[in-house]
Amino acid sequence: MKLGFFDSGMGGLSVLHHAMKILPREEFIFFADEDNVPYGTKTPEEVLGFVDEAFKFLTAQGVGAIVVACNTATSVAVGAMREKYSLPIIGMEPALKLALDTFPNRKVLVTATAITITGKKIRRLIKTLHAEDLAELRALPRLVEFAERQEFKSAAVEGYLRGELSAYDWEKFSSMVLGCTHFNYFKDTLREILPPHVKILDGNAGTVNELIRRTHLQPARAENLPPTKFFYSGRLVTDTAELARLEKFLKRLDEMEAIE
């Protein structure tokens, strides 16, 4: 099956990276809206328009399912896309339920972009899980900028994270949830900053499991990753330098994969 993966930029590669490893018999298309990244600073109306254009493109490519590998786009636009299109559409959800199931009655810090943090979807999730007293929310918008320019580990990244996270009494927390796919590139720095008992969780595996459930695809393991076409806002990526840039992102994800 041809599978479409969509993100505002390069964060969604972390979801694609996981899917390619367990669905090696499928064909993948990755659409990064590089013309409009980041989404977290845009209005909901703007994001809805960007997602609509991406869906028009991906459905024209004949994909059998679309993974919206972007928490911001999911929170703003997945409902409207499901009303408009009949194919399976899988969105991202912060791994708050996983955190609460794994560590009952312990506090969780959910990090994401500002538009996700202030959106109705995350509030509904917290209410559904009766987590009003356990879930705290924190926007970390600069991580998207760092990721897009491949500044994965630097004094600026560490300084930013230490400043944003310094106010928390981590003895009260069980975990940090990465509610933006761009944040997966910074697990090593987060691991250095957070106490050992605070686990780093993301929703990538859950999203891919939902894709498998909805499409009835058969997971497998393979040494070689399956064929993938990359598009920047609808333009096929063929430039050698850009393909090397994408490969650097994927290599970084290989390095971050085991960190929790």
Secondary structure, 3 states (H helix, E strand, C coil): CEEEEEECCCCCHHHHHHHHHHCCCCEEEEEECCCCCCCCCCCHHHHHHHHHHHHHHHHHCCCCEEEECCHHHHHHHHHHHHHHCCCCEECCCCCHHHHHHHCCCCEEEEEECHHHHCCHHHHHHHHHCCCCCCEEEEECCHHHHHHHCCCCCCHHHHHHHHHHHCCCCHHHEEEEEECCHHHHHHHHHHHHHCCCCCEEEECHHHHHHHHHHHHCCCCCCCCCCCCEEEEECCEECCCHHHHHHHHHHHHHHHHHCCCC
